[in-house]
Amino acid sequence: MKLTEIKCPRCRVLVRIPKFWLIGLEGVFYCKQCKKHFKIDYRIGAVLSGIGFAASFAVIQFTAYFTSAFTMIVSVVLFLPLGVFFSFLLRRTFLVTKNNWNKQ
């Protein structure tokens, strides 16, 4: 299973996460086989994205603290991609656990 796929809790088919959802835009997407919809409330998505960007900022600060101040210049370029990646991981994890709770 890839990072951009989740397993449908109803029919156990792999469902691809759409590209717009990867970059942080909330939306509803469906399993093509059983038509189960996957979604996160936009408020929870915003909170998880904020936590992801805070984690990205913390990684940059720790990198500059443990290496040197010059690496912070390089790390600032990585702030946005790292924040999008961390927020995607948090939202994906929340989506999978939320749908597994609803399965029972």
MOGI-V217294 format. One record per residue. N is the residue number from 1. RES is the residue in three letters. SS is DSSP state (~ for helix, > for strand, _ for the rest). OMEGA is omega in whole degrees, -180 to 180 (999 if undefined). D_CENTER is the distance of its C-alpha to the mean C-alpha in Angstrom with 2 decimals. Layout:
<<N	RES	SS	OMEGA	D_CENTER> <N	RES	SS	OMEGA	D_CENTER>>
//
This chain:
<<1	MET	_	179	15.79> <2	LYS	_	178	13.46> <3	LEU	_	-177	9.80> <4	THR	_	178	9.66> <5	GLU	>	172	11.82> <6	ILE	>	180	12.13> <7	LYS	>	178	15.59> <8	CYS	_	-179	17.20> <9	PRO	_	-178	18.71> <10	ARG	_	-173	21.81> <11	CYS	_	177	22.97> <12	ARG	_	176	20.96> <13	VAL	_	177	20.32> <14	LEU	>	-180	17.30> <15	VAL	>	178	15.35> <16	ARG	>	176	13.61> <17	ILE	_	-177	10.46> <18	PRO	_	-177	12.00> <19	LYS	~	-179	11.70> <20	PHE	~	-180	11.58> <21	TRP	~	180	8.42> <22	LEU	~	-177	6.80> <23	ILE	_	173	8.27> <24	GLY	_	177	7.48> <25	LEU	_	-178	10.54> <26	GLU	_	179	10.77> <27	GLY	_	-180	13.09> <28	VAL	_	172	14.67> <29	PHE	>	-168	14.93> <30	TYR	>	168	17.48> <31	CYS	_	-176	18.67> <32	LYS	_	-177	21.58> <33	GLN	_	-175	23.83> <34	CYS	_	177	23.84> <35	LYS	_	175	22.36> <36	LYS	_	-179	19.97> <37	HIS	>	178	17.50> <38	PHE	>	179	13.81> <39	LYS	_	173	12.63> <40	ILE	_	176	11.21> <41	ASP	_	-175	13.65> <42	TYR	~	179	13.09> <43	ARG	~	178	14.21> <44	ILE	~	177	11.76> <45	GLY	~	178	8.88> <46	ALA	~	178	10.92> <47	VAL	~	180	11.47> <48	LEU	~	176	8.00> <49	SER	~	176	7.58> <50	GLY	~	177	11.04> <51	ILE	~	178	10.53> <52	GLY	~	179	8.06> <53	PHE	~	175	10.87> <54	ALA	~	176	13.45> <55	ALA	~	177	12.39> <56	SER	~	178	12.64> <57	PHE	~	179	15.99> <58	ALA	~	178	17.09> <59	VAL	~	179	16.61> <60	ILE	~	-180	18.70> <61	GLN	~	178	21.26> <62	PHE	~	177	21.71> <63	THR	~	179	22.12> <64	ALA	~	-179	24.79> <65	TYR	~	-175	26.41> <66	PHE	~	178	26.87> <67	THR	_	176	27.85> <68	SER	_	-178	29.43> <69	ALA	_	180	29.00> <70	PHE	~	178	29.20> <71	THR	~	177	25.91> <72	MET	~	178	24.26> <73	ILE	~	178	25.31> <74	VAL	~	-177	23.45> <75	SER	~	180	20.37> <76	VAL	~	177	20.24> <77	VAL	~	-179	19.65> <78	LEU	_	-175	16.48> <79	PHE	~	-177	15.14> <80	LEU	~	178	13.34> <81	PRO	~	179	11.77> <82	LEU	~	178	10.82> <83	GLY	~	178	9.36> <84	VAL	~	180	7.24> <85	PHE	~	180	6.20> <86	PHE	~	180	5.90> <87	SER	~	176	4.16> <88	PHE	~	180	1.34> <89	LEU	~	180	3.19> <90	LEU	~	-180	4.45> <91	ARG	~	178	3.99> <92	ARG	~	178	4.71> <93	THR	~	178	7.14> <94	PHE	~	180	8.47> <95	LEU	~	-179	9.07> <96	VAL	~	-179	10.87> <97	THR	~	179	12.84> <98	LYS	~	-180	13.76> <99	ASN	~	176	15.12> <100	ASN	~	175	16.92> <101	TRP	~	-178	18.53> <102	ASN	~	-179	19.75> <103	LYS	~	-173	21.25> <104	GLN	_	999	23.90>>
//
